[in-house]
Amino acid sequence: MPVSDVMRGRVRPLLKDVEATGTAYMRACAAALREGEGPPSVDAFQRALDAYDAEVQAMRDEGLTMALSGEAAERFFAVSFALEEMCHELRDLERLVREWRMPEGSRVLR
């Protein structure tokens, strides 16, 4: 059985929040790199991801994922894995932005 409309409906708004916070974070990192600033906080993305993960767990606890075919379950849970990997990459980006930060005296004044 494919992922149900009920399951999609429950995760869709959470995925939109993950998308929005991830996009905002990457744009803020780009601005920080351009301006020689420190990294923005990745906390909003982490909270969005935590909310998504909590909803996936709730659906598991309710037994909704048991009705999925093996292939559908694999795809459904692969999304969680991919998002967790993305979070690790964003934390690595946070570290890199911090390392690339320009010393205070070398910033370009505008």
TORTORGU-562236 format. One line per 8 residues: number of its first residue (from 1); for each residue x, y, z of C-alpha. Coordinates in steps of 0.1 Angstrom, whole numbers. Each point is the difference from the previous one (the first is absolute). Layout:
! residues N
NUM	X:Y:Z; ...
***
This chain:
! residues 110
1	0:0:0; 14:35:-8; 2:28:25; -35:11:9; -15:34:-5; -4:2:38; 37:-6:5; 9:25:-27
9	-23:26:15; 16:-4:34; 36:4:-12; -5:25:-29; -2:32:22; 30:-13:20; 20:-5:-31; -9:35:-12
17	14:13:33; 32:-21:-5; 3:14:-35; -6:36:11; 24:-1:30; 27:-18:-21; -2:25:-28; 1:29:25
25	30:-15:17; 20:-5:-32; -8:36:-12; 11:13:34; 32:-20:-3; 7:14:-34; -6:36:13; 23:-8:29
33	28:-12:-23; -4:31:-23; 2:23:30; 26:-18:20; -24:-6:29; -4:-30:23; -25:-27:-8; -37:3:6
41	-17:-24:24; -11:-33:-15; -25:-4:29; -32:8:-20; 9:-27:-25; 6:-24:28; -33:8:16; -18:-5:-33
49	18:-34:-5; -8:-10:36; -37:8:-6; 0:-21:-32; 18:-29:18; -26:1:28; -28:-2:-24; 16:-30:-18
57	4:-17:33; -36:7:10; -11:-16:-33; 22:-30:8; -15:-2:35; -35:1:-15; 9:-29:-23; -6:21:-32
65	33:-11:-15; -8:-37:4; -25:3:-29; 28:12:-24; 15:-24:-25; 37:-7:4; 8:24:-28; -22:28:13
73	14:-4:36; 35:1:-14; -7:33:-18; -19:14:30; 28:-6:24; 27:10:-25; -13:35:2; 7:1:38
81	35:-13:-6; 7:25:-28; -12:29:22; 21:-12:29; 30:-1:-24; -9:35:-12; 0:12:36; 36:-14:5
89	10:19:-32; -15:32:13; 19:-3:33; 31:-6:-20; -8:32:-20; -4:18:33; 35:-10:9; 14:10:-33
97	-16:34:1; 14:5:35; 35:-9:-13; -3:23:-30; -11:29:21; 23:30:-6; 20:14:28; -17:32:14
105	27:24:-15; -2:-14:-35; -37:6:-7; -8:21:-30; -18:32:10; -29:11:-22
***
